[in-house]
Amino acid sequence: MTTKTRLLLSVIALGILDAIIPLFPILALVLVYVLLERPPWFLGWVQEIYGTGHQAK
């Protein structure tokens, strides 16, 4: 299974969980974390999916 497929399935699962338990916005918290912290694993995923060779500064 490719990274893109795994990520898509993970986001779908989180979206379903987010809809079942609306008091705890999981996707929004993950988005805020990624935007504020800029974790290196997220950049790796983006580079793997889009095939870019750019490095973080």
Stockholm file with secondary structure:
# STOCKHOLM 1.0

chainA/1-57         MTTKTRLLLSVIALGILDAIIPLFPILALVLVYVLLERPPWFLGWVQEIYGTGHQAK
#=GR chainA/1-57 SS CCHHHHHHHHHHHHHHHHHHSTTSCHHHHHHHHHHHHCCHHHHHHHHHHHTCCCCCC
#=GC SS_cons        CCHHHHHHHHHHHHHHHHHHSTTSCHHHHHHHHHHHHCCHHHHHHHHHHHTCCCCCC
//
